[in-house]
Each structure stands twice: as C-alpha cells, then as structure tokens.
Amino acid sequence: MTNQTKTLLHFIDTNNSSGLNKALKKNKHEQAALQEVLNYAALMGDDQSIRVLFMNGANATTEAYANAFKTTATQGHGGHTLAAVYIKSIKNKLIDPSIPLSKLNLTISYKNTKNTKTI
C-alpha cells in the first residue's frame, strides 16, 4: 500500500462520521466507483489525490453531499471539516477545482468563538 493510499483511506475513515462517503458505500456499484477513485488517486501525489477523492465524494450522490453539511445534535455543522469546506467552495465556484489543495489558503471561522484556523 502506498503512502498516498494510506492517506486516502485515513481521510475516508475520518470523514465517514460526517457522512461524506457513507452513501458511496451503500451498494456494490458505489463501492466499485469509490475503489476506482482510490486506484486513480493513489497514482498521484497526496494533495492531488485528496482533491480528486473529495471532488468525487461531493459529486457521487446528493445524499453524500447533504450529509456532509447536516447539522446534528452531537456534532454541530459538518461544514467545519476541511473536506466539507473544500467541497462547498468548489460547488459555490469560490475556488478553481484545478488548484491543488496544497496551494490553497483556507481560513475557517468557528461560530460563537473568536478562533480562526488557516490551513
């Protein structure tokens, strides 16, 4: 397993809690689609492969996208995750999807606090 694949699997595992890839894993067809993305992404560098995974995750199903931004009683708004911010920015045409993740300077502001985080 390459480092890129390990990184991708880590991101999938982390983002399952926000529902980003849950819909992809519901049936064999969607599992195959996700595996294809992983295989393609593993051939590229980490930043590029993560971008491909996030973009495909965003466009895979309406449910996957909706779940990523759903407010829950325990978690708050899913949009605080890097994946959700990145996907939302692409969907809203705020950033060019061809720009690698490493070249972006994202500032995330948390509601009800004065904290910001630049990534």
C-alpha positions in Angstrom: 0.0 0.0 0.0 1.4 3.4 -1.0 1.6 6.4 1.3 -0.9 8.1 -0.9 -3.4 5.2 -0.5 -2.9 5.2 3.3 -3.6 8.9 3.4 -6.7 8.5 1.3 -8.0 5.6 3.5 -7.3 7.8 6.6 -9.4 10.6 5.1 -12.2 8.3 4.2 -12.3 6.9 7.7 -12.2 10.3 9.3 -14.9 11.7 7.1 -17.3 8.8 7.5 -18.5 10.3 10.7 -19.7 13.4 8.8 -21.4 11.2 6.2 -19.2 12.4 3.3 -18.6 8.9 1.9 -21.4 6.8 3.6 -23.6 6.9 0.6 -20.8 5.7 -1.6 -20.5 2.5 0.4 -24.2 1.5 0.4 -24.1 -0.8 -2.6 -21.6 -2.7 -4.7 -21.8 -0.3 -7.7 -21.0 2.7 -5.4 -18.2 0.7 -3.7 -16.7 0.0 -7.1 -16.9 3.7 -8.0 -15.1 4.6 -4.8 -12.4 1.9 -5.4 -11.8 3.3 -8.9 -11.3 6.8 -7.4 -8.9 5.4 -4.9 -6.9 3.5 -7.5 -6.7 6.6 -9.7 -5.9 8.9 -6.8 -3.2 6.6 -5.4 -1.2 7.1 -8.6 -0.9 10.8 -7.9 0.7 12.9 -5.1 -1.1 13.2 -1.8 -2.6 16.7 -2.4 -3.8 15.9 -5.9 -5.3 12.6 -4.8 -7.1 14.0 -1.9 -8.6 16.7 -4.1 -9.8 14.0 -6.6 -11.3 12.0 -3.7 -13.1 15.0 -2.2 -14.5 16.1 -5.6 -15.8 12.7 -6.4 -17.2 12.3 -3.0 -19.1 15.6 -3.4 -20.5 14.6 -6.8 -21.2 11.0 -6.0 -24.6 11.3 -4.6 -26.9 14.1 -3.4 -27.2 12.2 -0.1 -23.5 12.2 0.5 -23.2 15.9 -0.1 -26.3 16.7 2.1 -24.9 14.5 4.9 -21.6 16.3 4.9 -23.3 19.6 5.8 -26.1 18.2 8.0 -26.4 19.7 11.5 -26.6 17.1 14.2 -27.2 17.3 17.9 -23.8 16.0 18.9 -21.6 17.2 16.1 -22.7 20.6 15.1 -22.4 21.6 11.5 -20.4 19.2 9.3 -19.1 22.1 7.3 -16.3 22.7 9.8 -14.3 19.8 8.3 -11.7 20.6 5.6 -13.4 18.2 3.2 -16.8 20.0 3.6 -15.2 23.4 3.3 -13.3 22.4 0.2 -16.3 20.8 -1.5 -18.6 23.7 -0.6 -16.1 26.1 -2.1 -15.9 24.2 -5.3 -19.7 23.8 -5.5 -20.1 27.6 -4.9 -17.4 28.3 -7.5 -15.3 30.2 -4.9 -12.2 28.3 -5.9 -10.9 26.7 -9.1 -11.1 22.9 -8.7 -7.9 22.5 -10.8 -5.9 24.3 -8.0 -4.1 21.6 -5.8 -5.1 21.5 -2.2 -1.5 22.5 -1.2 -1.8 25.8 -3.0 -5.0 26.9 -1.1 -5.0 29.1 1.9 -8.3 28.4 3.7 -9.4 30.3 6.8 -12.1 28.5 8.8 -14.0 30.6 11.4 -15.8 28.7 14.1 -19.3 30.0 15.2 -19.6 31.5 18.6 -15.8 31.8 19.1 -13.1 34.2 18.1 -10.9 31.4 16.8 -9.9 31.0 13.2 -7.6 28.5 11.7 -5.7 29.0 8.5 -4.8 25.8 6.6 
